[in-house]
Structure formats: C-alpha cells, structure tokens
Amino acid sequence: MRRLFHRHQNTRSYLVLGLKATKYLLILSVLSAAILLAADRWITHQAKDQLFTDYQTLPHFDVAVVLGTSKYLGKVLNEYYSHRIDAAITLFQQEKVDYFLLSGDNAHRSYNEPWTMKRDLLKAEVPEEKIFLDYAGFRTLDSVVRAKEIFDTDDFLIISQKFHCERALFIANSHNINAHCFAVPGPSRHSGLKVRIREVFARAKAFLDVYVTNTQPKFLGPKEPIHQAENPQVDLSTLATSAALPTH
C-alpha cells in the first residue's frame, strides 16, 4: 500500500511540475511575442517622417543608396529587386538623384549584388562615373553605416521596400546618420507574408545590434569619398581589396 501511495504522490508531483512549467512557458511566449510586436511597431513609428513614396514630393538628394538583393528567385525575376532598380532609374531620369551607391553582398563570383545592379543601371544609360559600389554591404547595418564611414556621405536617400526602409532608418538614426528612404512597392504576385514575418525577427535582431551588442560593420577601412573620386574604376578596385581584409 505504501508503495502504491508513494507512486501516486510522485505522479501528482510530476503533474504539478508539468503544469507549472507549461504556465511559465506560456507566460514567456506571450512576453516574447509582446516584445517582438513592440519592437516592430516602434521601428515603424520612428521612420514615418523620413519616408517618401511619391516621386513628385521627393526632394533632391546627392546620393542614393540602393540596398541589394538577389535579382532572381530561381528562374523568376525578383520583384523586390526590379522595383528598387526601376525606382533608381526613374529618380535619376527625373534629376532627383546625382550619384548611386549600390550596396550588397559579394559572396562569390557568380553572386555579386552590386555588379548586377550596376549592369542594369548602365543599360538604362546611367553614366558609369555616377555609380559606386559597396561590395561589403552584407547586412543592412553594414550598408547604412558604411555609406557614412567609408563613402563619407551623411545626407543620403535609401531605396528599398517600406518595411526594409523602416529598419534601415532605425539603424541610421541609432548611428546619428542623416538618411531618408524612398519606399518602393513589394511583389504584385503574392502578399510577401513570409518576408514580412522574417522582418519581425530581423527587427528584433536590429534592436539587439544597436542596444545590446553594439554591432559594427563586418569590414571597415579607409575612406573612399564619393565626391573626391576622380576615377570610379580605381576606387572600386580599392574597395574590393579593402572589403576582403578585416580591420578589427
């Protein structure tokens, strides 16, 4: 009888512990979700006065930073990419922008976001001397901070989708960088829900980068001011070399 009673007591204890653990996990899940939502909403709010969506109301900017992404998703043209490039071309044709800094990942020879964007701008008859490449724009943080620290511009326009613009502006504001963003459309073929869900977690990571870990760009190096560059080709080769060597 004692053994049976003892087993009953153990089973009851495990049940109580299990219920407590479930309760704490539920509380933790709700708290985590609330923090994610709060961070997401704050990043949206803080950028509202720095966003443009209309070509006509956009003031003139000396430099526009086009944030890179892959041109194709499999064999299908990536609309996130095409809308950014189309906007860049239109802004140049309307004389809203003088120079472009094309910032993206240069993972390997067959995947080079800056050069891909450059080729498309050249096809649209944007002069080569108006185009500069940042091969070390591995993340949004790298692209935004390097625009100021390496390319010596502190009043520039970012070109990307609205949700991406908001995070980029949060990073810029947190690093005392004066930036605005031209928000281009997202995909027309689907809602982009998966991308938006990923963005919630990307924003949480941006909060940690800024307020907890003080994350800096992966690569820095000597300044390459856009306005002092007489020969973009020389500057680009210098950038490619400096991007390959970490400075810290």
N, C-alpha and C positions, 0 to 999 in steps of 0.2 A: 504493500500500500504506500509506504513512504517513497519508494522509487517512482511509482506512478504519479504521486503528488508532486515529487521533485521535477519530473519531466513536464508536468503541466505548468509548473511555475516557470521553468526555463522557456517553454513555448510562449507563455504570456509575456515574459521579459523581452524576448526577441521581437514579438509583435509590437510591443510598446516602442522599442528602439526603432523598428522599421517605420512606424507611424511618425515618430519624431524626425527621423531622417528625411522622410518624404515631405514633411511640413517645412523643414529648413531648406530643402532643395527647391520647393515651390516658392518660398519667400525669396530665395536667391535668384531664381529665374525671373520672377516679377521685377525684382530690383534691377537686375541686369538689363531687362527689356526697357525699363523706365529710363535708365541711364543712356542706353543707346538712342532711344527716341528723343531725349532731351538734347543730347549732343547733335543729333541730326537736325532738330528744329532750330537750335542756336546757330549752327553753321549756315542754314538757310536765311535766318533773320539778319545776321550780321553783314551779309553781302547784298542786301536788297537795294541799297543806294549806289552800288558800284556796277550794276548790271545794265547792259543795253541789249535790246532786241531789234531795234529799228535802225536801218541804215541812215535814214534822214536825220534823226536826232543825235546820232553818234558824232561827237566832236573829233577833231583831227588828232591823231597820235603819231608820234615819230616812229615808234617801234611796236610791232605786234608780235607776240609770242604765240606760235601755233603749237599746241600740245599734240604730241604724236600718238598714233595708234596704228594697228595693222590695217593695210589697205584692203585686204581680202580676208574673209572668214571662209576658209576652204576655197571654193572657186567662186564665191559670191562677193560682189563688191560690198565693203563695209560702209554703211551709210553714216556711221559716226565719223569715219574718215572723210568721205566725199563731201559732207556738209561743211566740215571745217575748211577744206581746201576751196570749195566753191565760195565760201564767205570771204576767205583771204583774197581770192582773185577779185571779187566784186569790190571789196574795200580798197584795193589798190587802184582799180579802174576808176573808182569814184574819188580818188585822191584823199581818202580818209587815213591812209597809212603810207609811210615812206619806205620803211625797211621791215624785213621779216627775220625773226629768229625762229628757226624750225628746230624744236627740241623734242628728242625722243630717244628710244633705245637703239643701240647699235650692237646687238647681241652677237652677230656673226655676219659674214659677207653676204649671205643670202637673205638676211633680215636687217634692214637698215632704214629705220623710220625717217630720219632727217633727209637722207638722199632720195627716198621715194617721194617725199613731199616736194623737195626741190625740183625734181624732174617734172612734176605736174605743174608747178608754178612757171617753170621755164617754157613749157608747152603753151601756157597762157600768155606768153610774152612779157613776163615779169623779168626785168633785167637781172642778170646774174650778180651784178655789183650791189643789188638791193637785198640779196639773200645771204643769210648767215646761218651756220649750222651748229647746233649743240649736240654732240654725239653722246654726252653723258647725262641726258635727261631720262634717267632710268625710272624715276618716280616723279610725281607731280611736285613734291617738295624740292627735288633736285632741279627741275626745270625752272621753278619760280625763283628760288634763291640764287641759282647760278646766273640768271638773267641780270641780277643786280651785281653780284660779287665778281663774276667773270666778265660779263659783257658791258658792265658799267652803265646800265640803264635803270632808272628808278622812277619812271613815269610811263609805263607801257600798257598795252592792251593785250589781254589774253583772249584766244579764240578757242572755244570748245562748247560742249553742250552745257545747259544750265546747271544740272546737278554737279558737273565737274567744275564749272566756273565757281560755284559757291565754295567748294572745298579749296580750290586754288587760291581764292581770295582770302579765305580764312588763314591759309599758310602765309600769304603775302602780308596780311595785316599783323599777324603774330611776329613777323620778322621786320616790322616797320618798313615795308616796301609799299610804295605808292603804285597801285595797279587797279585797273578796271577790266571788265570782261564783256566780250560780245558773245551772247548766248545763241548758238545756232540750233536748228531743230535736231531731234533724235530720229530714230528709224521710223519710216512710214509703214513698214510691212508688219511690224509687231510692236507690242507695248513697251518692250525693254524692261519688263518687270524683273527679270533675273539680274540685269545690270544694276537696276535701282536697289535691289536687296543687297547686292555686293557693296554698293556705295555706302550703305548704312554702316557696314563694318569698316570700310575704308575711312570713313569719317571718325569712327572711334579710334582707329589707328592714328589718324592725324592729331587727335586730341592727346594721345599718349606721346607722340613725337614732340609736340610743342610743350606740353605742360609737365611731362614726367621725365622722358629720356633726353630732351633737348637734342633731338636727332639733327644732324647736319648732312649736307650732300655727300654722297659716296666719294666723289672726286672734286677737288678744287684745283687751283693752280694760278698761274699769272693772269693778270687782267688782259682781256682782248677787247678793248672798247670798240664798239661798232662805228662810232664817228671818226675814230682815228685810223681805221683800217683802209689803207690805200689799195691793197690788193687782197680781195676776199679769198683767193685761192691759197695764198701764203698763210693767211690766218687760219684757214680751215685745216691745213696740214699740221699747223702748230697745235690746234685744238685736238686733233686726233692723237697726237703724241702725248699731250698733257693729260688727256682723258684716260690713257692707258696706264698712267703712273699715279698711284695714290700719294697724297701729300701728308696723310696722317693715318 
